[in-house]
Amino acid sequence: MNHLLRSSQCFGSVTARFRRGLAFSTETLRTTSSSNAGDSLRLWISQTSDPRASIIPVLNQWLYQRKGVHIYELQSIIKMLRHNGHLEQALEISEWVTYKIVRFISSEDIATQLDLISKVHGLEQAEKYFIGIPETLKTAKVFRALLNCYAQNKCLEKAEATMQKMKELGCAKSALSFNIILELAAELGRHEKIDNLMQEMEEKGINYNAITFNTLLKVYGSTSDIEKIEKLLIKMAANPHVKVDSHAIVAAANGCLRAGLAEKTLQMLKKAGQLFSKKTEKPYEKFISLYAACGQKNEVYCLWNMYKKIGKFNHSGYTSMISSLVKFDDFDDAEKIFEEWESGYAVYDAQVQNLLISAYCKRGLLVKAELYINRLLKGGKEPSATIWSALARGYQRNNQMEKSVAAMKKAILVSTLQWKPNYLTLAACVENLEGKKQKRRAEELLKLLIECGYNTMVNEIKINNLGENDLVQMGGDESFDVETTNHGFFMRISKLLSAGTH
């Protein structure tokens, strides 16, 4: 895209442009502007501008025909373009404003341009631009924009250094700047930084805002730090005007659930239920799953009925409800909802079917699983590797090893690299074949794994250092006697897979 003023020409020369700003003509700038004119310019740009082309010719044409534009109109258009993802065009207008009508530039305009440069041209160019900004215009907003640039690029150390500079200049006096560092540290898993940030905010008398509470709830929820969750809830109660995100409360509830505190989880969910929007489907899905995990079947049905009233159904909603009913062993209602999903969706979604069929296999309802798989096959749909693998595991549990071997082979043949076989089922299949003196078939099954791209399994098996945890992970959610596990089998897999890599 051709810019009126190329970014490469303006980096590092910002100070000079600000000093000579009065030398530029401002005839194009209106001192007043009607809202209608602003709307018309926005409409003109939206109708005549190609998102892939330079926007400056469109702006120049408007100025030539209409003879004026107000700075506020341009700022509004930049905001619109950013919102629509047209970042290069937004940067073009921002640069045009900086070059043409410097005397009216605010620190907010500079902060916006800094953010756009980082997203369009990269962090290094944004840093160069920041260096050229006059010191008198490096306000808290501009520094926060730089902090955001570092946060977007996951540069925690640079963000911390910038924050330290802000403290020295006395412009880190609100939660806004602290939240940027807080969210970045949380995203990078640097939780040791978080307590220090919170302590500093306390010492400086900086009040938490909604973002602070939301971030901390998610962090403490992810680590199941119940003590800190409870302290934070007390602090939240003292700030009734702060609107906390229901998703953050749900994250905290998840933490309580992982800690085995069902009652506290329910308290969290009730609090979150008062906060979330009743018009969106995502909170319902999460709530349904959490209430099911707490054994609250009535609440699950109540939420499902509320969910249906919003009129927005998707695959993940059905997945949440079916998986919840399966936890209660309520297969009758799970099947009804599955049939409701089938009748309402023409698009095939393997995840919903995987869920129910896998549940059948796990509960030993193999006849039902076979019926659904046959329906898929008759309908021209190939069951996924997950379904075949679940069926293989079900057969293995019921000592139907010939069927288990056949299902495992089908799973491997239709698999993608995201799928991984259940090692215990695979072991049982191979050992069953070898026990029947069908070693060639056993080796063929393992070689099929190599041909389908699973030779890297040898690195995961780590056969020379197998411990109990390794074996438990191999079995997924299965429990088994570690002492009776055949390590020789894993040695054979290791050799076969290693041979396949040469």
KOLLUM-133893 format. One line per 2 residues: number of its first residue (from 1); for each residue x, y negated, z of C-alpha. Coordinates in steps of 0.25 Angstrom, whole numbers. Layout:
N
NUM = X Y Z  ...
This chain:
502
1 = 0 0 0  5 -14 -4
3 = 5 -23 8  4 -38 6
5 = 15 -39 16  23 -26 17
7 = 25 -21 32  40 -19 28
9 = 41 -34 26  34 -38 38
11 = 41 -29 49  50 -37 57
13 = 46 -51 51  34 -53 60
15 = 40 -64 69  44 -72 56
17 = 30 -71 51  24 -76 64
19 = 33 -88 65  30 -93 51
21 = 15 -89 52  11 -103 51
23 = 17 -105 37  7 -95 31
25 = -6 -100 25  -18 -97 33
27 = -28 -102 23  -33 -88 22
29 = -37 -88 36  -51 -93 41
31 = -52 -100 54  -66 -94 55
33 = -73 -82 49  -87 -77 49
35 = -90 -62 53  -96 -61 39
37 = -83 -65 32  -75 -55 40
39 = -85 -44 37  -85 -47 23
41 = -69 -46 22  -70 -33 30
43 = -81 -28 20  -72 -33 8
45 = -60 -25 13  -68 -13 16
47 = -74 -13 2  -63 -17 -7
49 = -51 -11 0  -44 2 -4
51 = -39 8 9  -27 13 1
53 = -23 0 -5  -18 -14 1
55 = -29 -22 7  -22 -35 5
57 = -27 -38 -10  -41 -36 -4
59 = -38 -46 7  -32 -56 -3
61 = -44 -55 -12  -53 -58 -1
63 = -45 -70 3  -45 -75 -12
65 = -60 -74 -13  -65 -77 1
67 = -53 -87 5  -52 -83 19
69 = -51 -72 30  -51 -74 45
71 = -40 -67 54  -51 -60 62
73 = -56 -54 49  -43 -48 46
75 = -41 -43 60  -55 -36 59
77 = -51 -30 45  -38 -25 50
79 = -45 -18 62  -55 -12 52
81 = -44 -7 43  -37 0 55
83 = -50 6 60  -52 12 46
85 = -38 17 45  -33 8 34
87 = -21 4 42  -12 -1 30
89 = -23 -10 26  -24 -15 40
91 = -9 -17 41  -9 -25 28
93 = -20 -35 33  -12 -36 46
95 = 0 -39 39  -7 -49 30
97 = -13 -56 43  1 -57 49
99 = 8 -63 37  -3 -73 33
101 = -10 -78 45  1 -76 56
103 = -4 -88 65  -17 -80 68
105 = -10 -67 72  -13 -61 85
107 = -5 -50 93  -17 -41 90
109 = -14 -43 75  0 -39 78
111 = -3 -27 86  -13 -22 75
113 = -2 -24 64  8 -17 73
115 = -1 -5 74  -4 -5 59
117 = 11 -5 56  14 7 65
119 = 2 15 59  5 11 44
121 = 21 10 44  25 17 56
123 = 30 14 70  44 9 66
125 = 38 -2 58  28 -6 69
127 = 40 -7 78  47 -16 68
129 = 35 -25 67  33 -26 82
131 = 48 -31 83  44 -42 74
133 = 32 -47 82  35 -60 89
135 = 37 -58 104  26 -68 107
137 = 16 -59 100  20 -46 106
139 = 8 -45 115  2 -33 123
141 = -6 -30 111  6 -29 102
143 = 14 -21 112  2 -11 113
145 = 1 -10 98  16 -6 98
147 = 13 4 110  2 10 101
149 = 11 12 90  21 20 99
151 = 9 28 104  4 31 90
153 = 18 36 87  20 44 100
155 = 32 35 104  30 35 119
157 = 44 30 123  43 18 113
159 = 29 15 119  34 15 133
161 = 45 6 129  35 -4 123
163 = 27 -3 136  39 -6 144
165 = 41 -19 136  26 -23 137
167 = 28 -21 152  40 -30 152
169 = 32 -41 144  20 -40 153
171 = 11 -35 142  7 -21 148
173 = -3 -25 157  -15 -17 153
175 = -19 -2 151  -19 -3 136
177 = -3 -2 135  -2 9 146
179 = -13 17 139  -5 18 126
181 = 7 24 134  -2 32 142
183 = -10 38 130  4 41 122
185 = 10 48 135  -3 56 136
187 = -3 60 121  12 64 122
189 = 10 72 135  19 63 143
191 = 10 63 155  22 60 164
193 = 21 45 158  6 44 162
195 = 7 43 177  18 32 176
197 = 9 24 167  -3 26 176
199 = 6 22 188  11 9 181
201 = -3 5 177  -8 7 192
203 = 4 -1 197  1 -13 187
205 = -14 -13 190  -17 -9 175
207 = -31 -3 175  -34 10 167
209 = -43 8 156  -51 19 148
211 = -40 23 140  -31 25 152
213 = -42 34 159  -44 42 146
215 = -30 45 144  -27 49 158
217 = -39 58 159  -35 65 146
219 = -20 67 152  -24 71 165
221 = -35 80 159  -25 87 150
223 = -16 90 162  -27 94 171
225 = -22 84 181  -35 84 190
227 = -29 75 201  -26 64 191
229 = -39 66 184  -47 64 197
231 = -38 51 200  -41 45 187
233 = -56 48 188  -56 40 201
235 = -49 29 194  -59 30 183
237 = -71 29 193  -65 15 198
239 = -65 10 183  -80 12 179
241 = -79 2 167  -68 11 161
243 = -74 20 150  -67 33 150
245 = -68 42 138  -76 55 140
247 = -65 63 132  -55 59 143
249 = -64 64 154  -66 77 146
251 = -51 78 146  -50 77 161
253 = -61 87 162  -53 96 153
255 = -42 95 163  -50 98 175
257 = -56 110 167  -42 115 165
259 = -39 114 179  -51 123 182
261 = -59 112 189  -72 114 183
263 = -80 105 192  -71 93 190
265 = -72 96 175  -87 95 176
267 = -86 82 183  -77 76 172
269 = -87 81 161  -99 75 168
271 = -91 62 169  -87 63 154
273 = -101 66 150  -105 52 155
275 = -95 45 146  -95 52 132
277 = -103 47 121  -116 56 119
279 = -115 53 104  -102 61 101
281 = -100 76 100  -85 77 105
283 = -88 75 120  -99 85 119
285 = -90 96 113  -79 94 124
287 = -90 93 135  -96 106 131
289 = -83 113 131  -79 108 145
291 = -93 111 151  -92 125 145
293 = -78 127 151  -84 123 165
295 = -95 133 163  -106 123 162
297 = -115 130 152  -127 121 154
299 = -119 108 152  -114 114 139
301 = -128 116 134  -132 102 138
303 = -120 96 131  -123 104 119
305 = -137 99 118  -132 85 120
307 = -122 87 109  -132 92 99
309 = -141 79 101  -130 70 96
311 = -131 76 82  -117 78 79
313 = -112 92 78  -99 98 74
315 = -91 111 74  -84 107 87
317 = -97 105 95  -101 119 91
319 = -88 124 95  -88 118 109
321 = -102 124 111  -100 138 106
323 = -87 139 114  -94 134 126
325 = -105 144 125  -95 155 122
327 = -88 152 136  -101 155 142
329 = -103 168 134  -115 162 128
331 = -114 168 115  -129 167 111
333 = -129 152 112  -115 151 106
335 = -121 159 94  -133 150 93
337 = -124 137 92  -115 144 82
339 = -127 147 73  -131 133 75
341 = -117 128 70  -117 138 59
343 = -131 133 54  -127 118 55
345 = -113 118 49  -110 122 35
347 = -95 120 37  -88 132 42
349 = -80 130 55  -72 142 59
351 = -70 136 73  -84 138 77
353 = -85 152 72  -71 155 78
355 = -76 151 91  -89 160 92
357 = -82 172 85  -70 172 94
359 = -79 171 106  -86 184 101
361 = -73 191 100  -68 186 113
363 = -81 191 120  -80 205 113
365 = -92 201 104  -85 207 92
367 = -98 211 84  -103 196 85
369 = -89 192 80  -89 201 68
371 = -103 197 64  -99 182 64
373 = -86 186 56  -94 194 46
375 = -104 182 44  -92 173 41
377 = -86 183 31  -99 185 24
379 = -101 169 23  -87 169 16
381 = -80 163 28  -67 169 33
383 = -66 170 48  -54 163 54
385 = -41 169 60  -46 165 73
387 = -59 173 71  -52 185 66
389 = -42 184 78  -53 183 88
391 = -59 196 82  -46 203 82
393 = -45 200 97  -59 204 99
395 = -57 218 92  -44 219 100
397 = -51 217 113  -61 228 110
399 = -50 238 105  -55 237 90
401 = -40 236 86  -42 239 71
403 = -52 228 70  -43 219 78
405 = -31 221 68  -40 218 56
407 = -46 206 62  -31 201 66
409 = -27 203 52  -38 195 46
411 = -35 184 56  -20 183 51
413 = -25 183 37  -34 171 38
415 = -26 164 48  -20 150 48
417 = -7 146 55  -15 139 66
419 = -20 153 70  -12 162 79
421 = -15 177 81  -19 182 95
423 = -6 189 99  -12 199 108
425 = -22 203 97  -11 204 87
427 = -3 213 97  -15 222 99
429 = -17 224 84  -2 227 81
431 = -1 236 93  -14 243 89
433 = -9 246 75  5 250 80
435 = -2 260 90  -9 266 78
437 = 4 267 71  0 257 61
439 = 13 249 62  13 244 48
441 = -1 238 50  4 231 62
443 = 16 225 55  7 221 44
445 = -2 213 53  10 206 59
447 = 17 203 46  3 197 41
449 = 5 187 53  19 183 46
451 = 13 182 32  2 173 38
453 = 13 164 44  13 169 58
455 = 28 172 59  30 160 68
457 = 23 168 79  36 174 83
459 = 40 160 88  28 160 97
461 = 29 174 102  43 171 108
463 = 44 186 110  57 185 118
465 = 51 177 129  37 181 130
467 = 31 178 143  17 180 149
469 = 12 166 144  17 169 130
471 = 9 181 130  -4 175 136
473 = -3 164 125  -2 174 114
475 = -15 180 119  -22 167 119
477 = -33 167 129  -31 182 131
479 = -27 188 144  -18 201 144
481 = -8 209 152  6 203 149
483 = 13 215 154  6 224 144
485 = 9 215 132  17 222 121
487 = 30 214 120  35 223 109
489 = 23 219 101  27 205 101
491 = 42 209 98  36 216 85
493 = 29 203 81  41 195 84
495 = 49 204 75  39 204 64
497 = 37 190 64  52 187 64
499 = 54 196 52  43 188 45
501 = 51 175 47  63 180 39
